[in-house]
Amino acid sequence: MTIILGLESSCDETAAALVTADGRILAHRLATQEEAHRPYGGVVPEIAARAHVEALTPLVEAALADAQMTLADVDVIAATAGPGLIGGVMVGLVTGKALAHAAGKPLVAVNHLEGHALSPRLADPSLQFPYLLLLVSGGHCQLLYVRGPGDYARIATTIDDAAGEAFDKTAKLLGLGYPGGPRVEKAAAQGDSKTVPLPRPLVGTAEPHFSFAGLKSAVMRAVQSGRYSTEDIAASFQQAVIDCLVDRTDKQLSWCQDMSALVVAGGVAANQAVRSALETLAAEHGVPFVAPPLWLCTDNAAMIAWAGAERYAAGLVDDLTVPARPRWPLDPAAEKARGAGVKA
């Protein structure tokens, strides 16, 4: 059985994992940087890169020890090669290259977004291609038609902020601290989502894409007004995001007829209210709904190892000259969306 060592260091989580080609997670180690970034209310790239340098090698050693293996037992090295904070991406990719070269193992350079896109198949082996994927995270908000490893059609993207970015900025505006997403979700559970009138950008339009910058600005005005509680603003904001995600996804579910399921992945997919709304939407369309367990939604190395396994099985192997990339679209051929702040 092929064993893949996965390395993840694209943002503020350092991780190493050992996963088999049949989807067994043999070991997973993760180091969070929350305490280092909390004083700044967000991720500081230089601090993140230094932390990856310090943490990654010990995590690899610990994961191998957990699985009672050595590097010689590993068949493939998979490392995130982008997109992400370039300093962190370089740490993980250079480490992966060094391990692959030293041990004489093949290297698979993994697109971090593909890690998210394929992670539902690690959680649910019965999930078959093709499927409609809502990839919703701190840096991206996209609808993708997933045909297989390396084969994606981007249907929609955000023309400004990503949903996760809006969650983080809302948390900062509300003084909830870092990390923002889970804290907004917790505050929203105590509030009334109907209290604060907030916009639903692009909802009901023919435009396929997402937009959250105007919603973020509306939250800022609601905070400055002093008329609403933190909990009510959080609840109203979260519901506005859900309404946008559901409306845009509903539009594409009516168009995609041959998909096996509606799938959601990425950090925002860990939000229970978001998951529940999308599950209801899938049921209304009579299609299965698949989402990874919560820990697989946030950044982790198991999804990178699994994407490495899927790519390796498809014959997609890289040489040691493969570059680290701060941006790396899953569908390079996708038509450029309008908007100054488009996230590819």
Sequence and secondary structure as in RCSB ss.txt:
>XXXX:A:sequence
MTIILGLESSCDETAAALVTADGRILAHRLATQEEAHRPYGGVVPEIAARAHVEALTPLVEAALADAQMTLADVD
VIAATAGPGLIGGVMVGLVTGKALAHAAGKPLVAVNHLEGHALSPRLADPSLQFPYLLLLVSGGHCQLLYVRGPG
DYARIATTIDDAAGEAFDKTAKLLGLGYPGGPRVEKAAAQGDSKTVPLPRPLVGTAEPHFSFAGLKSAVMRAVQS
GRYSTEDIAASFQQAVIDCLVDRTDKQLSWCQDMSALVVAGGVAANQAVRSALETLAAEHGVPFVAPPLWLCTDN
AAMIAWAGAERYAAGLVDDLTVPARPRWPLDPAAEKARGAGVKA
>XXXX:A:secstr
  EEEEEE SSSEEEEEEEETTS EEEEEEEE HHHHGGGTS  HHHHHHHHHHHHHHHHHHHHHHTT  GGG  
EEEEEEESS HHHHHHHHHHHHHHHHHHT  EEEEEHHHHHHHHHHHH TT  S EEEEEE SS EEEEEEEETT
EEEEEE BSS  HHHHHHHHHHHTT  SSHHHHHHHHHTTS TTSS    TTTTSS  SB  HHHHHHHHHHHHH
T S HHHHHHHHHHHHHHHHHHHHHHHHTT  S S EEEESGGGG HHHHHHHHHHHHHHT  EE   HHHHSS 
HHHHHHHHHHHHHTT  B TT    S   S TTS   SSTT   
